[in-house]
């Protein structure tokens, strides 16, 4: 069974966030990170080279593959800010309708800029996703 390539490291999250070249992206990432800190009560950890994660949980698939991943996280990419909502979005239809302008993948919420969404709705989405993950998994 293969291992996750992206693992938590010891790098400084503050330095990583401060090094984001685009000021808007840097400010947005810091705001979302603060939301995640409030939602989890956990300090940030840099996963791999570009994912800021909060807390972690252990998963095991029916295939036997297992590992650990961040409970919630973000990645300030050049094109957009990616917010990792691990339960996905099907459990949040009302919040998603109120959120604003965004795109999604399976667990990824793609934001061009934080001004495109209602920040209070985003924070509620983060909080609710953390609560779901805490019910489903052994969260650390």
ABEGO torsion letter per residue (X at the ends): XBBBABBBBABBAAAAAAABABAAAAAAAAAAAAAAAAAAGBBBBBBEAABBBBEBBBBBBAAGBBEBBBABBBBBBAABBBBBBAAEAAAAAAAAAAAEBBBBBAABBBBABAAABBAAAAAAAAAAAAAAAAAABBBX
